[in-house]
């Protein structure tokens, strides 16, 4: 269970093996948050920052929380996890659901624990809702529409919609006579968990985020995603997906409906050939990367760094200047 690892005994307070200097105490009130599109290299940057700054990584990804499924979730390698402590990964049964409210509770506890030991938390962004909820408190506009869920709910009459909502949240605070409002409330609760009234009230954390964005051209991003999709299939994505099904994880489980596993399931059903599989994955990832870019570009607090040449020196300087 990696969400609350302990500091290696040989590492003195504020230090990690290979770190250049003790962590300045003032750094602990401002926490780097690495964001950007999928496939751009956030994991590598977070890992290198952790080595340089004596940090520990708090992953903000809605799928890396799930155990066993490693390939399409892009979890850190065993070598990375040996050298740097990682939090909020590999601790949820993939057959169960997990929402943003549960994530924020766990991630904030992990950050408090890291800070209490004189270490620097580094948030490795991934899921937009998780990052914003962790760093700002909840923002309901960050919860995207769920087309499949809406299609199912729109077949219900208003009385059934009301009963469904009230069974989840007895006091949702929405216009119960408006089916559009009720469906949106159900959509939000599916992603973030009840109660809805709490989600409308932002509760910012007792630290400030230093938002670091990674960027490059769309052509470079697309090329990286093509290559990553091909490698994931070669590493055994289909077998990993089948193993999850054989272990009792339903095909409708949240983790299996995400990019990579959804396409692997389509292959298992016979809807995609093995040759078509990585191409379908890359298409889904390209759409997701563009959505992430649009989302983060709207946040004026993000300081952007090109990934070529090496962005680490500039990012390190920015973090130290901002602290």
N, C-alpha and C positions, 0 to 999 in steps of 0.2 A: 504494500500500500504506500504510494509515493507522495501523497498530498501533504504529509507533515514529516519529512525526513529529518534526521538529526544531523548536526554539523559533525564532520569527521573530528575525532579527538585530537588529531595532530595539527588541526588548523586553529591558530590563536584567534581571539575575538577580533572581528574586523578584517580578517585575512582569509585567503584561500590559497591552496597550493598553486603557485605560479603568479599570484597577484603581486603587483609592483609595489604597493604601499598600503598602509592601514587605511580603512575607509573613513573619510572625514565624517564626524558626527552629524554635521548639518545636512549631509546627503540623505539621511534617514527620513527627512520630512518631505522630500520630493522624490518620486519614484518614476524611473523610466518606463514608458509604455510603448512598445514597438508595434506599429501598425503598417498596413499595406496590403496589396492584393496577394492572393494565394500563389504560391510558387516563386515568390520574388526573393526569398532568402531570409525571412524574419527569424527563423529558428537558428540559423548560423550566426546572425548578428547578436541575438540574445545570448547565445552560448559564449561567444567571444567577449561580450560585455561582462558576463558573469565571471569569466576567468580574469579579466583585467581589473574589475572593481570589487572582487570578493563577494559576488552576489549569488543569489539563488533565484531560480526561474519559476514564476507562477504562470502557468499556461492558461490562457483564456479561450478555450476551444470547446465547443459543445459536443464534439465527438471524441476527443482525446480523454475525456473523463471515463469512458467505457473501457473495461478490461478486455484483454485477449485480442481485440481487433486492432492491429497495429499498422497494416500496410497502407490502406487508403486514408487512414486518419493522420498519417505522416508524423508518427510519434518519434521522439528523439531516439538515437541509437543507444544500445547498451553502453558503448564507450562514452558517449556524452553523459549518460546518466551516472556513470561511475565517477566522472570528473566534476560534475556540477549537480547539486540537489535540484530536483524538479518537484513541483507541487501541482495538485489538481489534475493528475492523470492516473488512469488505471485503478480506479477505486469504485466504479459503478458497474453492477451486473448489466451486461448488454441487453438482457431480456426485459429490463425495467426502464422506466422513464426518469428523466432528470431535467430540471428546468432552471431558468436563469436565477430565480430567487434562491434556490438551493446552492447554485454556483457562487453567488455573491456572498452568501453566509460562509461557505467553506473557504473561499479565496481571501476574504477579509480576515478570517481567523488565521489562515496561513501567513498572511502578510504581517499581522500583529506578532505572530510567533517568530518570524524571521527577524523583524526589527528588535524584538526583545532580546535576541541573541547578538545584537550588534552587527547584523548583516544587512545587505542591500537587496530588497526584493526587486526583481525585474519582470515586468509583465510582458509576456509574449502574446501579442494579439493574434486573433484569428476570427472568432465569431463577433460580429459587430455589436450585437445586443449585449453579449457578455462583457465586452470591453467597456462600453458606455455605462452599463449598469454598475460595474465595479468601480469605475473612476468617477462617475458623476451622480450615482443614484439612478433609479429607473427613468427611462425616457420611452413612453409608450409609442412614440412615432417611429422608434427604431425597430419595432416588431413588424416584420414584413407580412403581407397577406399570405395565407396558406390556401392555395387554389383548390387542392384536393379536399381539404376540410370544408371549405366554403361550399363546394359542389354538393357534398354530403348533407350539410346543414340546411342548404336552401331547399331541400326536398321535404323538410319538416314544416308543419304549420306552427303558428306563433305559440300555441299552448305547449307543444312539445319542446320548442326552443326555450321557453320560459322554465319548464321543469328541468331541462338539461342544465341550464345555467344555475338555477337555484340549488341544484344538488351539489354543484361544485363550490358555489359561493352564495351563501344565503343573503348577503347584503351587498350586491355588486354596485349599486349606485348608478344604474343606467336606466334609460327609458325602456321599460319592459314591454311596451306596446309597439316598439319600433323594431322590426325583425333585423334590420341592418345593424342597429346598435347592439342587439343581443348577439348576433353572429360575430361581430367584431370583439365583443367582450369574451366570448368563448375562444376566439382565436388568440387573444392576448393571454388568457389564462392557460391555454395549452402550452404556450411558449414560456411564460414567466411564472406560473403558479399563482394560487390565491393567497390573500384576498386582493381583489381589484382596487379597493380604496387605498391600500398601502402602496400599490404600485404608482398611484397618482402623486404620491408625496415623495419627492426626492430626499434621500438621506445620504449626503456626500460623505466620503470617508475622512478620517482625521489626517489625511496626507494629500499632497497635490501631485498630479500626474505631469511628467515631462513627456509630452507626446512626440515621438520620433517616427516619421513616415519614410518608408522606402519606396522608391519609384524608378521607373525606366520606361522605355518605349513599349507600346503594345506588342510590337513585333518580337521583342526580346521576351516579354512575358509569355506570349503564345508559344514561342519555341521551347521555353523551359517547361511549360505545361505539357506540350506534346511529348517531350523526353521523359518527364516524370510519370506520365500515364503509361508509357511503354515499359518503363522500369517496374512499375507497380504490378503490371500483369506478369512480367517475367519473374518477379519475386514470389509469385504464388497467390495473387489476389483471389482468383476463383476458388482455389482450395481453402483459403482462409474463410471465405464466405460460406462455402459448403460445410466446413467444420462448425461454423456458428449455427447454421441451420440444424445440423445433426445433434448439436448440444442443446437444442430446444429454443434457440433464439428465433422468434417468429419473423417472417419476412417483412412484417409491418413495423418492427421495432425501429425506434427513432434512428439508431446508428446505421441500420441497414437501408434506410431510405435516403441517406446522404450520397453525395457524389462518390463514385467508385464502386461502392457496394450496390447501389441501385442498378448500375450498368452490369455488374457481375451477376446479379440476380436475373437480369434480362437475358444474359448469356446462358445461365443455368436453365431458364425456361425454354431456351431455344429461339429467343427473339433476336439475338445478336450472335454473329460468329465470333470466334476468337480473334480474327483479324480486325473485325469491326469494333471490338470492345475498347481498345485504347483510344481509338478515334472518337467514339461516343463520350468517353470520359473526358477527353481533352475539350470537346465542345462544351460540355457542362461546366468544366472548370473555367473556360474562357468567359462564359456568361457571368459566372460568379465573381471572377476577378474584376470585371468591368463594374459590377454592382458595388463591390467593395471600394473601388477607386472613386466612384461617384459619391459614395457615402463619406469617405474620409476627406475628400477634397472640399466638402462643405464645412469642415471643421477648421476654422482659422487658427486654432491653437496648435495644429500639427506643423512641425518643422520638417520639411522634406529634404531627403538626401538621395542623390542618384547612386545606384548600386555599383556603377563603374565610373572612375576607378574606386578602389576600396573605400567604402564610406566610414569605416571604423574610426580613423583619426578625427574626422570632423564630428562624428557623433559623440565621441568621448569628450572632445573640447566643449561641445554644446551642453552636454550633461553637467560637466564641471562648472561651466559658466552660469548655468541656470540654477545651480545648487547654492 
